[in-house]
């Protein structure tokens, strides 16, 4: 029962957000992709790598900031510091 409750809580907000998106009439006008065309294109891969690099760089900068202050970074208001 608890797993079902957690599933409802975790899936509810994203599904509601996607459910209220306006309909895009152009989607059905586009032709299907070719059978031999890759799903993961070079442009898509660059975008994913750029996003991942930005997140990693931001995390490392924050870590170095905390180490430079001489103390561990603790999440405020959570039990992570226990």
N, CA, C and O atoms as a Maestro MAE file, in Angstrom:
{
 s_m_m2io_version
 :::
 2.0.0
}

f_m_ct {
 s_m_title
 :::
 protein
 m_atom[328] {
  # First column is atom index #
  i_m_mmod_type
  r_m_x_coord
  r_m_y_coord
  r_m_z_coord
  i_m_residue_number
  s_m_chain_name
  s_m_pdb_residue_name
  s_m_pdb_atom_name
  i_m_atomic_number
  :::
  1 25 0.822 -1.183 0.000 1 A "UNK " " N  " 7
  2 3 0.000 0.000 0.000 1 A "UNK " " CA " 6
  3 2 0.873 1.256 0.000 1 A "UNK " " C  " 6
  4 15 0.554 2.246 -0.659 1 A "UNK " " O  " 8
  5 25 1.973 1.204 0.745 2 A "UNK " " N  " 7
  6 3 2.849 2.363 0.790 2 A "UNK " " CA " 6
  7 2 3.519 2.602 -0.557 2 A "UNK " " C  " 6
  8 15 3.703 3.749 -0.963 2 A "UNK " " O  " 8
  9 25 3.881 1.538 -1.245 3 A "UNK " " N  " 7
  10 3 4.504 1.691 -2.564 3 A "UNK " " CA " 6
  11 2 3.524 2.333 -3.533 3 A "UNK " " C  " 6
  12 15 3.914 3.188 -4.328 3 A "UNK " " O  " 8
  13 25 2.272 1.941 -3.480 4 A "UNK " " N  " 7
  14 3 1.263 2.536 -4.339 4 A "UNK " " CA " 6
  15 2 1.098 4.018 -4.031 4 A "UNK " " C  " 6
  16 15 0.978 4.835 -4.944 4 A "UNK " " O  " 8
  17 25 1.092 4.365 -2.752 5 A "UNK " " N  " 7
  18 3 0.953 5.761 -2.351 5 A "UNK " " CA " 6
  19 2 2.141 6.589 -2.859 5 A "UNK " " C  " 6
  20 15 1.952 7.689 -3.377 5 A "UNK " " O  " 8
  21 25 3.345 6.068 -2.714 6 A "UNK " " N  " 7
  22 3 4.531 6.778 -3.197 6 A "UNK " " CA " 6
  23 2 4.488 6.909 -4.717 6 A "UNK " " C  " 6
  24 15 4.863 7.946 -5.265 6 A "UNK " " O  " 8
  25 25 4.034 5.867 -5.391 7 A "UNK " " N  " 7
  26 3 3.919 5.909 -6.847 7 A "UNK " " CA " 6
  27 2 2.950 7.005 -7.282 7 A "UNK " " C  " 6
  28 15 3.227 7.740 -8.229 7 A "UNK " " O  " 8
  29 25 1.832 7.114 -6.603 8 A "UNK " " N  " 7
  30 3 0.854 8.152 -6.942 8 A "UNK " " CA " 6
  31 2 1.438 9.537 -6.699 8 A "UNK " " C  " 6
  32 15 1.251 10.444 -7.511 8 A "UNK " " O  " 8
  33 25 2.142 9.701 -5.588 9 A "UNK " " N  " 7
  34 3 2.743 11.005 -5.295 9 A "UNK " " CA " 6
  35 2 3.819 11.383 -6.299 9 A "UNK " " C  " 6
  36 15 3.915 12.544 -6.698 9 A "UNK " " O  " 8
  37 25 4.627 10.420 -6.711 10 A "UNK " " N  " 7
  38 3 5.741 10.723 -7.604 10 A "UNK " " CA " 6
  39 2 5.301 10.871 -9.060 10 A "UNK " " C  " 6
  40 15 5.920 11.623 -9.813 10 A "UNK " " O  " 8
  41 25 4.263 10.179 -9.462 11 A "UNK " " N  " 7
  42 3 3.818 10.236 -10.859 11 A "UNK " " CA " 6
  43 2 2.739 11.282 -11.106 11 A "UNK " " C  " 6
  44 15 2.518 11.690 -12.246 11 A "UNK " " O  " 8
  45 25 2.075 11.710 -10.058 12 A "UNK " " N  " 7
  46 3 0.953 12.632 -10.218 12 A "UNK " " CA " 6
  47 2 1.323 13.992 -10.785 12 A "UNK " " C  " 6
  48 15 0.807 14.365 -11.838 12 A "UNK " " O  " 8
  49 25 2.202 14.752 -10.125 13 A "UNK " " N  " 7
  50 3 2.520 16.100 -10.628 13 A "UNK " " CA " 6
  51 2 3.099 16.130 -12.038 13 A "UNK " " C  " 6
  52 15 2.681 16.973 -12.831 13 A "UNK " " O  " 8
  53 25 4.054 15.242 -12.396 14 A "UNK " " N  " 7
  54 3 4.533 15.298 -13.781 14 A "UNK " " CA " 6
  55 2 3.448 14.984 -14.808 14 A "UNK " " C  " 6
  56 15 3.402 15.599 -15.873 14 A "UNK " " O  " 8
  57 25 2.579 14.030 -14.489 15 A "UNK " " N  " 7
  58 3 1.531 13.697 -15.453 15 A "UNK " " CA " 6
  59 2 0.532 14.834 -15.586 15 A "UNK " " C  " 6
  60 15 0.007 15.067 -16.675 15 A "UNK " " O  " 8
  61 25 0.260 15.541 -14.506 16 A "UNK " " N  " 7
  62 3 -0.645 16.692 -14.600 16 A "UNK " " CA " 6
  63 2 -0.006 17.813 -15.405 16 A "UNK " " C  " 6
  64 15 -0.687 18.504 -16.163 16 A "UNK " " O  " 8
  65 25 1.295 17.992 -15.243 17 A "UNK " " N  " 7
  66 3 1.981 19.025 -16.016 17 A "UNK " " CA " 6
  67 2 1.945 18.712 -17.504 17 A "UNK " " C  " 6
  68 15 1.724 19.602 -18.326 17 A "UNK " " O  " 8
  69 25 2.162 17.452 -17.851 18 A "UNK " " N  " 7
  70 3 2.127 17.081 -19.259 18 A "UNK " " CA " 6
  71 2 0.713 17.094 -19.817 18 A "UNK " " C  " 6
  72 15 0.518 17.313 -21.012 18 A "UNK " " O  " 8
  73 25 -0.269 16.861 -18.962 19 A "UNK " " N  " 7
  74 3 -1.658 16.804 -19.417 19 A "UNK " " CA " 6
  75 2 -2.244 18.147 -19.780 19 A "UNK " " C  " 6
  76 15 -3.235 18.207 -20.508 19 A "UNK " " O  " 8
  77 25 -1.656 19.236 -19.289 20 A "UNK " " N  " 7
  78 3 -2.208 20.559 -19.574 20 A "UNK " " CA " 6
  79 2 -1.438 21.287 -20.671 20 A "UNK " " C  " 6
  80 15 -1.725 22.447 -20.964 20 A "UNK " " O  " 8
  81 25 -0.464 20.615 -21.279 21 A "UNK " " N  " 7
  82 3 0.246 21.235 -22.395 21 A "UNK " " CA " 6
  83 2 -0.711 21.447 -23.556 21 A "UNK " " C  " 6
  84 15 -1.573 20.607 -23.816 21 A "UNK " " O  " 8
  85 25 -0.563 22.569 -24.255 22 A "UNK " " N  " 7
  86 3 -1.432 22.783 -25.415 22 A "UNK " " CA " 6
  87 2 -1.108 21.797 -26.536 22 A "UNK " " C  " 6
  88 15 0.026 21.333 -26.659 22 A "UNK " " O  " 8
  89 25 -2.091 21.490 -27.333 23 A "UNK " " N  " 7
  90 3 -1.929 20.565 -28.445 23 A "UNK " " CA " 6
  91 2 -1.108 21.239 -29.536 23 A "UNK " " C  " 6
  92 15 -1.353 22.395 -29.882 23 A "UNK " " O  " 8
  93 25 -0.139 20.518 -30.073 24 A "UNK " " N  " 7
  94 3 0.692 21.036 -31.153 24 A "UNK " " CA " 6
  95 2 0.203 20.432 -32.464 24 A "UNK " " C  " 6
  96 15 0.457 19.256 -32.726 24 A "UNK " " O  " 8
  97 25 -0.494 21.211 -33.295 25 A "UNK " " N  " 7
  98 3 -1.057 20.642 -34.525 25 A "UNK " " CA " 6
  99 2 -0.007 20.288 -35.572 25 A "UNK " " C  " 6
  100 15 -0.309 19.544 -36.506 25 A "UNK " " O  " 8
  101 25 1.209 20.796 -35.444 26 A "UNK " " N  " 7
  102 3 2.246 20.568 -36.441 26 A "UNK " " CA " 6
  103 2 2.851 19.167 -36.299 26 A "UNK " " C  " 6
  104 15 3.437 18.655 -37.252 26 A "UNK " " O  " 8
  105 25 2.719 18.550 -35.142 27 A "UNK " " N  " 7
  106 3 3.362 17.262 -34.893 27 A "UNK " " CA " 6
  107 2 2.898 16.214 -35.900 27 A "UNK " " C  " 6
  108 15 3.719 15.468 -36.433 27 A "UNK " " O  " 8
  109 25 1.632 16.149 -36.160 28 A "UNK " " N  " 7
  110 3 1.118 15.132 -37.074 28 A "UNK " " CA " 6
  111 2 1.366 15.478 -38.540 28 A "UNK " " C  " 6
  112 15 1.156 14.636 -39.414 28 A "UNK " " O  " 8
  113 25 1.804 16.691 -38.820 29 A "UNK " " N  " 7
  114 3 2.090 17.091 -40.194 29 A "UNK " " CA " 6
  115 2 3.499 16.689 -40.623 29 A "UNK " " C  " 6
  116 15 3.796 16.625 -41.816 29 A "UNK " " O  " 8
  117 25 4.374 16.415 -39.636 30 A "UNK " " N  " 7
  118 3 5.747 16.034 -39.965 30 A "UNK " " CA " 6
  119 2 5.780 14.595 -40.465 30 A "UNK " " C  " 6
  120 15 5.076 13.737 -39.932 30 A "UNK " " O  " 8
  121 25 6.586 14.327 -41.476 31 A "UNK " " N  " 7
  122 3 6.701 12.934 -41.946 31 A "UNK " " CA " 6
  123 2 7.485 12.101 -40.932 31 A "UNK " " C  " 6
  124 15 8.273 12.654 -40.165 31 A "UNK " " O  " 8
  125 25 7.285 10.802 -40.915 32 A "UNK " " N  " 7
  126 3 8.049 9.952 -39.989 32 A "UNK " " CA " 6
  127 2 9.526 9.943 -40.372 32 A "UNK " " C  " 6
  128 15 9.886 10.192 -41.522 32 A "UNK " " O  " 8
  129 25 10.356 9.657 -39.405 33 A "UNK " " N  " 7
  130 3 11.790 9.606 -39.683 33 A "UNK " " CA " 6
  131 2 12.105 8.365 -40.514 33 A "UNK " " C  " 6
  132 15 11.336 7.404 -40.534 33 A "UNK " " O  " 8
  133 25 13.219 8.404 -41.180 34 A "UNK " " N  " 7
  134 3 13.629 7.269 -42.006 34 A "UNK " " CA " 6
  135 2 14.015 6.086 -41.126 34 A "UNK " " C  " 6
  136 15 14.418 6.260 -39.976 34 A "UNK " " O  " 8
  137 25 13.888 4.903 -41.668 35 A "UNK " " N  " 7
  138 3 14.152 3.687 -40.907 35 A "UNK " " CA " 6
  139 2 15.609 3.597 -40.471 35 A "UNK " " C  " 6
  140 15 15.891 3.101 -39.380 35 A "UNK " " O  " 8
  141 25 16.527 4.058 -41.289 36 A "UNK " " N  " 7
  142 3 17.946 3.952 -40.951 36 A "UNK " " CA " 6
  143 2 18.488 5.208 -40.255 36 A "UNK " " C  " 6
  144 15 19.683 5.280 -39.968 36 A "UNK " " O  " 8
  145 25 17.645 6.179 -39.986 37 A "UNK " " N  " 7
  146 3 18.063 7.397 -39.295 37 A "UNK " " CA " 6
  147 2 18.249 7.086 -37.802 37 A "UNK " " C  " 6
  148 15 17.387 6.448 -37.199 37 A "UNK " " O  " 8
  149 25 19.360 7.528 -37.201 38 A "UNK " " N  " 7
  150 3 19.589 7.213 -35.790 38 A "UNK " " CA " 6
  151 2 18.631 7.979 -34.875 38 A "UNK " " C  " 6
  152 15 18.223 9.100 -35.180 38 A "UNK " " O  " 8
  153 25 18.282 7.355 -33.757 39 A "UNK " " N  " 7
  154 3 17.424 8.016 -32.774 39 A "UNK " " CA " 6
  155 2 18.230 9.050 -32.007 39 A "UNK " " C  " 6
  156 15 17.757 10.160 -31.766 39 A "UNK " " O  " 8
  157 25 19.443 8.686 -31.624 40 A "UNK " " N  " 7
  158 3 20.317 9.618 -30.915 40 A "UNK " " CA " 6
  159 2 21.229 10.270 -31.947 40 A "UNK " " C  " 6
  160 15 22.191 9.667 -32.422 40 A "UNK " " O  " 8
  161 25 20.910 11.490 -32.275 41 A "UNK " " N  " 7
  162 3 21.687 12.213 -33.279 41 A "UNK " " CA " 6
  163 2 22.897 12.866 -32.624 41 A "UNK " " C  " 6
  164 15 22.993 12.941 -31.400 41 A "UNK " " O  " 8
  165 25 23.799 13.329 -33.445 42 A "UNK " " N  " 7
  166 3 24.997 13.996 -32.943 42 A "UNK " " CA " 6
  167 2 24.613 15.269 -32.181 42 A "UNK " " C  " 6
  168 15 25.197 15.557 -31.137 42 A "UNK " " O  " 8
  169 25 23.658 16.019 -32.679 43 A "UNK " " N  " 7
  170 3 23.218 17.252 -32.010 43 A "UNK " " CA " 6
  171 2 22.611 16.934 -30.645 43 A "UNK " " C  " 6
  172 15 22.888 17.625 -29.664 43 A "UNK " " O  " 8
  173 25 21.784 15.889 -30.582 44 A "UNK " " N  " 7
  174 3 21.166 15.484 -29.328 44 A "UNK " " CA " 6
  175 2 22.230 15.066 -28.316 44 A "UNK " " C  " 6
  176 15 22.151 15.425 -27.141 44 A "UNK " " O  " 8
  177 25 23.216 14.311 -28.772 45 A "UNK " " N  " 7
  178 3 24.285 13.860 -27.894 45 A "UNK " " CA " 6
  179 2 25.083 15.044 -27.356 45 A "UNK " " C  " 6
  180 15 25.439 15.054 -26.178 45 A "UNK " " O  " 8
  181 25 25.369 16.035 -28.187 46 A "UNK " " N  " 7
  182 3 26.075 17.228 -27.727 46 A "UNK " " CA " 6
  183 2 25.261 17.979 -26.677 46 A "UNK " " C  " 6
  184 15 25.812 18.476 -25.695 46 A "UNK " " O  " 8
  185 25 23.955 18.060 -26.888 47 A "UNK " " N  " 7
  186 3 23.108 18.770 -25.916 47 A "UNK " " CA " 6
  187 2 23.092 18.052 -24.575 47 A "UNK " " C  " 6
  188 15 23.153 18.694 -23.526 47 A "UNK " " O  " 8
  189 25 23.011 16.725 -24.600 48 A "UNK " " N  " 7
  190 3 23.017 15.954 -23.360 48 A "UNK " " CA " 6
  191 2 24.358 16.107 -22.648 48 A "UNK " " C  " 6
  192 15 24.396 16.320 -21.436 48 A "UNK " " O  " 8
  193 25 25.444 16.002 -23.386 49 A "UNK " " N  " 7
  194 3 26.771 16.139 -22.786 49 A "UNK " " CA " 6
  195 2 26.993 17.542 -22.238 49 A "UNK " " C  " 6
  196 15 27.632 17.699 -21.197 49 A "UNK " " O  " 8
  197 25 26.480 18.560 -22.913 50 A "UNK " " N  " 7
  198 3 26.601 19.932 -22.413 50 A "UNK " " CA " 6
  199 2 25.831 20.091 -21.109 50 A "UNK " " C  " 6
  200 15 26.343 20.683 -20.160 50 A "UNK " " O  " 8
  201 25 24.612 19.572 -21.049 51 A "UNK " " N  " 7
  202 3 23.816 19.671 -19.823 51 A "UNK " " CA " 6
  203 2 24.480 18.920 -18.675 51 A "UNK " " C  " 6
  204 15 24.553 19.431 -17.557 51 A "UNK " " O  " 8
  205 25 24.956 17.726 -18.943 52 A "UNK " " N  " 7
  206 3 25.616 16.931 -17.900 52 A "UNK " " CA " 6
  207 2 26.891 17.627 -17.425 52 A "UNK " " C  " 6
  208 15 27.170 17.661 -16.226 52 A "UNK " " O  " 8
  209 25 27.658 18.177 -18.350 53 A "UNK " " N  " 7
  210 3 28.889 18.878 -17.977 53 A "UNK " " CA " 6
  211 2 28.597 20.099 -17.123 53 A "UNK " " C  " 6
  212 15 29.327 20.381 -16.173 53 A "UNK " " O  " 8
  213 25 27.538 20.824 -17.451 54 A "UNK " " N  " 7
  214 3 27.155 21.993 -16.661 54 A "UNK " " CA " 6
  215 2 26.784 21.597 -15.238 54 A "UNK " " C  " 6
  216 15 27.183 22.267 -14.286 54 A "UNK " " O  " 8
  217 25 26.031 20.526 -15.085 55 A "UNK " " N  " 7
  218 3 25.640 20.063 -13.749 55 A "UNK " " CA " 6
  219 2 26.864 19.599 -12.960 55 A "UNK " " C  " 6
  220 15 27.014 19.940 -11.787 55 A "UNK " " O  " 8
  221 25 27.738 18.822 -13.602 56 A "UNK " " N  " 7
  222 3 28.941 18.336 -12.922 56 A "UNK " " CA " 6
  223 2 29.838 19.507 -12.527 56 A "UNK " " C  " 6
  224 15 30.347 19.541 -11.407 56 A "UNK " " O  " 8
  225 25 30.035 20.455 -13.422 57 A "UNK " " N  " 7
  226 3 30.883 21.607 -13.127 57 A "UNK " " CA " 6
  227 2 30.317 22.416 -11.969 57 A "UNK " " C  " 6
  228 15 31.060 22.831 -11.079 57 A "UNK " " O  " 8
  229 25 29.012 22.643 -11.974 58 A "UNK " " N  " 7
  230 3 28.393 23.380 -10.874 58 A "UNK " " CA " 6
  231 2 28.544 22.664 -9.550 58 A "UNK " " C  " 6
  232 15 28.792 23.298 -8.524 58 A "UNK " " O  " 8
  233 25 28.396 21.343 -9.559 59 A "UNK " " N  " 7
  234 3 28.549 20.565 -8.332 59 A "UNK " " CA " 6
  235 2 29.987 20.623 -7.830 59 A "UNK " " C  " 6
  236 15 30.211 20.775 -6.629 59 A "UNK " " O  " 8
  237 25 30.958 20.507 -8.721 60 A "UNK " " N  " 7
  238 3 32.354 20.571 -8.317 60 A "UNK " " CA " 6
  239 2 32.745 21.952 -7.797 60 A "UNK " " C  " 6
  240 15 33.513 22.057 -6.840 60 A "UNK " " O  " 8
  241 25 32.229 23.003 -8.414 61 A "UNK " " N  " 7
  242 3 32.501 24.359 -7.934 61 A "UNK " " CA " 6
  243 2 31.944 24.526 -6.521 61 A "UNK " " C  " 6
  244 15 32.608 25.103 -5.660 61 A "UNK " " O  " 8
  245 25 30.759 24.039 -6.283 62 A "UNK " " N  " 7
  246 3 30.170 24.125 -4.945 62 A "UNK " " CA " 6
  247 2 30.981 23.307 -3.944 62 A "UNK " " C  " 6
  248 15 31.182 23.750 -2.813 62 A "UNK " " O  " 8
  249 25 31.446 22.135 -4.331 63 A "UNK " " N  " 7
  250 3 32.266 21.311 -3.454 63 A "UNK " " CA " 6
  251 2 33.568 22.025 -3.115 63 A "UNK " " C  " 6
  252 15 33.968 22.054 -1.951 63 A "UNK " " O  " 8
  253 25 34.230 22.595 -4.104 64 A "UNK " " N  " 7
  254 3 35.470 23.323 -3.849 64 A "UNK " " CA " 6
  255 2 35.229 24.540 -2.973 64 A "UNK " " C  " 6
  256 15 36.075 24.880 -2.145 64 A "UNK " " O  " 8
  257 25 34.105 25.193 -3.138 65 A "UNK " " N  " 7
  258 3 33.739 26.325 -2.280 65 A "UNK " " CA " 6
  259 2 33.626 25.874 -0.827 65 A "UNK " " C  " 6
  260 15 34.124 26.544 0.078 65 A "UNK " " O  " 8
  261 25 32.970 24.741 -0.608 66 A "UNK " " N  " 7
  262 3 32.794 24.235 0.752 66 A "UNK " " CA " 6
  263 2 34.118 23.777 1.351 66 A "UNK " " C  " 6
  264 15 34.386 24.027 2.526 66 A "UNK " " O  " 8
  265 25 34.938 23.116 0.561 67 A "UNK " " N  " 7
  266 3 36.235 22.655 1.058 67 A "UNK " " CA " 6
  267 2 37.119 23.860 1.382 67 A "UNK " " C  " 6
  268 15 37.865 23.839 2.361 67 A "UNK " " O  " 8
  269 25 37.035 24.897 0.572 68 A "UNK " " N  " 7
  270 3 37.819 26.106 0.815 68 A "UNK " " CA " 6
  271 2 37.435 26.813 2.101 68 A "UNK " " C  " 6
  272 15 38.267 27.486 2.708 68 A "UNK " " O  " 8
  273 25 36.198 26.673 2.521 69 A "UNK " " N  " 7
  274 3 35.752 27.286 3.768 69 A "UNK " " CA " 6
  275 2 36.141 26.441 4.971 69 A "UNK " " C  " 6
  276 15 35.994 26.874 6.114 69 A "UNK " " O  " 8
  277 25 36.636 25.240 4.716 70 A "UNK " " N  " 7
  278 3 37.115 24.398 5.792 70 A "UNK " " CA " 6
  279 2 36.046 23.627 6.530 70 A "UNK " " C  " 6
  280 15 36.275 23.166 7.649 70 A "UNK " " O  " 8
  281 25 34.895 23.481 5.931 71 A "UNK " " N  " 7
  282 3 33.854 22.680 6.573 71 A "UNK " " CA " 6
  283 2 33.040 21.972 5.508 71 A "UNK " " C  " 6
  284 15 33.044 22.349 4.336 71 A "UNK " " O  " 8
  285 25 32.355 20.954 5.939 72 A "UNK " " N  " 7
  286 3 31.544 20.168 5.003 72 A "UNK " " CA " 6
  287 2 30.257 20.913 4.695 72 A "UNK " " C  " 6
  288 15 29.698 21.591 5.558 72 A "UNK " " O  " 8
  289 25 29.798 20.785 3.476 73 A "UNK " " N  " 7
  290 3 28.520 21.378 3.095 73 A "UNK " " CA " 6
  291 2 27.406 20.444 3.561 73 A "UNK " " C  " 6
  292 15 27.367 19.270 3.193 73 A "UNK " " O  " 8
  293 25 26.523 20.974 4.359 74 A "UNK " " N  " 7
  294 3 25.432 20.176 4.894 74 A "UNK " " CA " 6
  295 2 24.133 20.760 4.373 74 A "UNK " " C  " 6
  296 15 23.934 21.975 4.392 74 A "UNK " " O  " 8
  297 25 23.254 19.891 3.910 75 A "UNK " " N  " 7
  298 3 21.953 20.347 3.441 75 A "UNK " " CA " 6
  299 2 21.161 20.863 4.631 75 A "UNK " " C  " 6
  300 15 20.971 20.142 5.611 75 A "UNK " " O  " 8
  301 25 20.707 22.084 4.555 76 A "UNK " " N  " 7
  302 3 19.953 22.684 5.643 76 A "UNK " " CA " 6
  303 2 18.553 22.111 5.700 76 A "UNK " " C  " 6
  304 15 17.889 21.975 4.672 76 A "UNK " " O  " 8
  305 25 18.103 21.775 6.897 77 A "UNK " " N  " 7
  306 3 16.730 21.317 7.075 77 A "UNK " " CA " 6
  307 2 16.496 19.868 6.693 77 A "UNK " " C  " 6
  308 15 15.349 19.454 6.530 77 A "UNK " " O  " 8
  309 25 17.547 19.097 6.547 78 A "UNK " " N  " 7
  310 3 17.387 17.687 6.211 78 A "UNK " " CA " 6
  311 2 18.142 16.846 7.221 78 A "UNK " " C  " 6
  312 15 18.817 17.380 8.101 78 A "UNK " " O  " 8
  313 25 18.033 15.573 7.102 79 A "UNK " " N  " 7
  314 3 18.748 14.662 7.993 79 A "UNK " " CA " 6
  315 2 20.065 14.204 7.395 79 A "UNK " " C  " 6
  316 15 20.686 13.279 7.919 79 A "UNK " " O  " 8
  317 25 20.504 14.823 6.317 80 A "UNK " " N  " 7
  318 3 21.736 14.402 5.677 80 A "UNK " " CA " 6
  319 2 22.962 14.672 6.549 80 A "UNK " " C  " 6
  320 15 23.976 13.985 6.422 80 A "UNK " " O  " 8
  321 25 22.876 15.648 7.414 81 A "UNK " " N  " 7
  322 3 24.022 16.015 8.242 81 A "UNK " " CA " 6
  323 2 24.141 15.184 9.499 81 A "UNK " " C  " 6
  324 15 25.075 15.385 10.275 81 A "UNK " " O  " 8
  325 25 23.226 14.256 9.727 82 A "UNK " " N  " 7
  326 3 23.247 13.465 10.952 82 A "UNK " " CA " 6
  327 2 24.303 12.399 10.874 82 A "UNK " " C  " 6
  328 15 24.472 11.628 11.818 82 A "UNK " " O  " 8
  :::
 }
 m_bond[327] {
  # First column is bond index #
  i_m_from
  i_m_to
  i_m_order
  :::
  1 1 2 1
  2 2 3 1
  3 3 4 2
  4 3 5 1
  5 5 6 1
  6 6 7 1
  7 7 8 2
  8 7 9 1
  9 9 10 1
  10 10 11 1
  11 11 12 2
  12 11 13 1
  13 13 14 1
  14 14 15 1
  15 15 16 2
  16 15 17 1
  17 17 18 1
  18 18 19 1
  19 19 20 2
  20 19 21 1
  21 21 22 1
  22 22 23 1
  23 23 24 2
  24 23 25 1
  25 25 26 1
  26 26 27 1
  27 27 28 2
  28 27 29 1
  29 29 30 1
  30 30 31 1
  31 31 32 2
  32 31 33 1
  33 33 34 1
  34 34 35 1
  35 35 36 2
  36 35 37 1
  37 37 38 1
  38 38 39 1
  39 39 40 2
  40 39 41 1
  41 41 42 1
  42 42 43 1
  43 43 44 2
  44 43 45 1
  45 45 46 1
  46 46 47 1
  47 47 48 2
  48 47 49 1
  49 49 50 1
  50 50 51 1
  51 51 52 2
  52 51 53 1
  53 53 54 1
  54 54 55 1
  55 55 56 2
  56 55 57 1
  57 57 58 1
  58 58 59 1
  59 59 60 2
  60 59 61 1
  61 61 62 1
  62 62 63 1
  63 63 64 2
  64 63 65 1
  65 65 66 1
  66 66 67 1
  67 67 68 2
  68 67 69 1
  69 69 70 1
  70 70 71 1
  71 71 72 2
  72 71 73 1
  73 73 74 1
  74 74 75 1
  75 75 76 2
  76 75 77 1
  77 77 78 1
  78 78 79 1
  79 79 80 2
  80 79 81 1
  81 81 82 1
  82 82 83 1
  83 83 84 2
  84 83 85 1
  85 85 86 1
  86 86 87 1
  87 87 88 2
  88 87 89 1
  89 89 90 1
  90 90 91 1
  91 91 92 2
  92 91 93 1
  93 93 94 1
  94 94 95 1
  95 95 96 2
  96 95 97 1
  97 97 98 1
  98 98 99 1
  99 99 100 2
  100 99 101 1
  101 101 102 1
  102 102 103 1
  103 103 104 2
  104 103 105 1
  105 105 106 1
  106 106 107 1
  107 107 108 2
  108 107 109 1
  109 109 110 1
  110 110 111 1
  111 111 112 2
  112 111 113 1
  113 113 114 1
  114 114 115 1
  115 115 116 2
  116 115 117 1
  117 117 118 1
  118 118 119 1
  119 119 120 2
  120 119 121 1
  121 121 122 1
  122 122 123 1
  123 123 124 2
  124 123 125 1
  125 125 126 1
  126 126 127 1
  127 127 128 2
  128 127 129 1
  129 129 130 1
  130 130 131 1
  131 131 132 2
  132 131 133 1
  133 133 134 1
  134 134 135 1
  135 135 136 2
  136 135 137 1
  137 137 138 1
  138 138 139 1
  139 139 140 2
  140 139 141 1
  141 141 142 1
  142 142 143 1
  143 143 144 2
  144 143 145 1
  145 145 146 1
  146 146 147 1
  147 147 148 2
  148 147 149 1
  149 149 150 1
  150 150 151 1
  151 151 152 2
  152 151 153 1
  153 153 154 1
  154 154 155 1
  155 155 156 2
  156 155 157 1
  157 157 158 1
  158 158 159 1
  159 159 160 2
  160 159 161 1
  161 161 162 1
  162 162 163 1
  163 163 164 2
  164 163 165 1
  165 165 166 1
  166 166 167 1
  167 167 168 2
  168 167 169 1
  169 169 170 1
  170 170 171 1
  171 171 172 2
  172 171 173 1
  173 173 174 1
  174 174 175 1
  175 175 176 2
  176 175 177 1
  177 177 178 1
  178 178 179 1
  179 179 180 2
  180 179 181 1
  181 181 182 1
  182 182 183 1
  183 183 184 2
  184 183 185 1
  185 185 186 1
  186 186 187 1
  187 187 188 2
  188 187 189 1
  189 189 190 1
  190 190 191 1
  191 191 192 2
  192 191 193 1
  193 193 194 1
  194 194 195 1
  195 195 196 2
  196 195 197 1
  197 197 198 1
  198 198 199 1
  199 199 200 2
  200 199 201 1
  201 201 202 1
  202 202 203 1
  203 203 204 2
  204 203 205 1
  205 205 206 1
  206 206 207 1
  207 207 208 2
  208 207 209 1
  209 209 210 1
  210 210 211 1
  211 211 212 2
  212 211 213 1
  213 213 214 1
  214 214 215 1
  215 215 216 2
  216 215 217 1
  217 217 218 1
  218 218 219 1
  219 219 220 2
  220 219 221 1
  221 221 222 1
  222 222 223 1
  223 223 224 2
  224 223 225 1
  225 225 226 1
  226 226 227 1
  227 227 228 2
  228 227 229 1
  229 229 230 1
  230 230 231 1
  231 231 232 2
  232 231 233 1
  233 233 234 1
  234 234 235 1
  235 235 236 2
  236 235 237 1
  237 237 238 1
  238 238 239 1
  239 239 240 2
  240 239 241 1
  241 241 242 1
  242 242 243 1
  243 243 244 2
  244 243 245 1
  245 245 246 1
  246 246 247 1
  247 247 248 2
  248 247 249 1
  249 249 250 1
  250 250 251 1
  251 251 252 2
  252 251 253 1
  253 253 254 1
  254 254 255 1
  255 255 256 2
  256 255 257 1
  257 257 258 1
  258 258 259 1
  259 259 260 2
  260 259 261 1
  261 261 262 1
  262 262 263 1
  263 263 264 2
  264 263 265 1
  265 265 266 1
  266 266 267 1
  267 267 268 2
  268 267 269 1
  269 269 270 1
  270 270 271 1
  271 271 272 2
  272 271 273 1
  273 273 274 1
  274 274 275 1
  275 275 276 2
  276 275 277 1
  277 277 278 1
  278 278 279 1
  279 279 280 2
  280 279 281 1
  281 281 282 1
  282 282 283 1
  283 283 284 2
  284 283 285 1
  285 285 286 1
  286 286 287 1
  287 287 288 2
  288 287 289 1
  289 289 290 1
  290 290 291 1
  291 291 292 2
  292 291 293 1
  293 293 294 1
  294 294 295 1
  295 295 296 2
  296 295 297 1
  297 297 298 1
  298 298 299 1
  299 299 300 2
  300 299 301 1
  301 301 302 1
  302 302 303 1
  303 303 304 2
  304 303 305 1
  305 305 306 1
  306 306 307 1
  307 307 308 2
  308 307 309 1
  309 309 310 1
  310 310 311 1
  311 311 312 2
  312 311 313 1
  313 313 314 1
  314 314 315 1
  315 315 316 2
  316 315 317 1
  317 317 318 1
  318 318 319 1
  319 319 320 2
  320 319 321 1
  321 321 322 1
  322 322 323 1
  323 323 324 2
  324 323 325 1
  325 325 326 1
  326 326 327 1
  327 327 328 2
  :::
 }
}
